[in-house]
């Protein structure tokens, strides 16, 4: 598969979100790929988020994240589904707990 096909599939996947995202900027501590880091969200939804980071995280990389919303720390696992090297990544959430999902849904509705 050529690099153009991979990039095209990544863009198409990014456009096929299963949920809407809203602009919300919060700090994200993450572990994935070869290291750990701190990033900021650019937007977030109940199904995933985009976080700004200069770290390279390839599509398909599992990511464990910790973020705080309304004073509650959420620990969410996900997988990178979109990568813009040097700028950020789109992450699809995996197995979000009911309580975290409820908090996300409430917060996104208030934005």
GIZIDA-V539144 format. One record per residue. RES is the residue in three letters. SS is DSSP state (~ for helix, > for strand, _ for the rest). PSI is psi in degrees with one decimal (NA if undefined). BURIAL is I if it has 24 or more other ideal C-beta (glycine too) atoms within 12 Angstrom, else O. Layout:
# GIZIDA-V539144
res = {RES/RES}
ss = {SS/SS}
psi = {PSI/PSI}
burial = {BURIAL/BURIAL}
This chain:
# GIZIDA-V539144
res = {UNK/UNK/UNK/UNK/UNK/UNK/UNK/UNK/UNK/UNK/UNK/UNK/UNK/UNK/UNK/UNK/UNK/UNK/UNK/UNK/UNK/UNK/UNK/UNK/UNK/UNK/UNK/UNK/UNK/UNK/UNK/UNK/UNK/UNK/UNK/UNK/UNK/UNK/UNK/UNK/UNK/UNK/UNK/UNK/UNK/UNK/UNK/UNK/UNK/UNK/UNK/UNK/UNK/UNK/UNK/UNK/UNK/UNK/UNK/UNK/UNK/UNK/UNK/UNK/UNK/UNK/UNK/UNK/UNK/UNK/UNK/UNK/UNK/UNK/UNK/UNK/UNK/UNK/UNK/UNK/UNK/UNK/UNK/UNK/UNK/UNK/UNK/UNK/UNK/UNK/UNK/UNK/UNK/UNK/UNK/UNK/UNK/UNK/UNK/UNK/UNK/UNK/UNK/UNK/UNK/UNK/UNK/UNK/UNK/UNK/UNK}
ss = {_/_/~/~/~/~/~/~/~/~/~/~/~/~/~/_/_/_/_/_/>/>/>/_/_/_/>/>/>/>/>/>/_/_/>/>/>/>/>/>/>/>/>/>/>/_/_/>/>/>/>/>/_/_/_/_/_/_/_/_/_/>/>/>/>/>/>/>/>/_/_/>/>/>/>/>/>/>/>/>/>/>/>/>/_/_/_/>/>/>/>/>/>/>/_/_/_/~/~/~/~/~/~/~/~/~/~/~/~/_/_}
psi = {133.6/162.4/-33.9/-40.3/-40.2/-46.1/-39.8/-44.1/-38.4/-44.0/-42.1/-41.2/-40.7/-35.8/-11.4/45.8/144.7/-7.4/155.0/154.2/151.7/152.1/120.6/123.7/114.3/156.0/142.1/124.2/131.4/155.4/130.0/156.3/-127.1/10.7/-163.4/164.2/177.4/131.3/178.0/142.4/151.7/-37.4/159.5/149.8/179.8/-15.8/-10.2/-172.4/164.9/129.6/139.9/129.3/145.1/-7.8/148.8/116.7/115.6/153.1/133.6/-7.8/125.9/141.6/132.9/127.7/151.5/124.2/155.3/126.8/125.2/40.2/1.2/129.9/125.3/136.6/111.6/135.8/151.4/-173.1/139.2/124.2/-10.6/134.7/131.1/84.6/131.5/-9.4/-45.8/-177.2/150.7/132.0/129.4/128.5/151.2/134.1/54.1/133.4/156.8/-40.5/-39.7/-39.1/-41.9/-43.6/-45.0/-46.0/-43.5/-42.7/-42.3/-34.8/-21.2/-2.6/NA}
burial = {O/O/O/O/O/O/O/O/O/I/O/O/O/I/O/O/I/O/O/O/I/I/O/I/O/I/O/I/I/I/O/I/I/O/O/O/I/O/I/I/I/I/I/I/I/I/I/I/I/I/I/I/I/O/I/O/I/O/I/O/I/O/I/I/I/I/I/O/I/O/O/O/O/I/I/I/I/I/I/I/I/I/I/I/O/O/O/I/I/I/I/I/I/O/O/I/O/O/O/I/O/O/I/I/O/O/I/I/O/O/O}
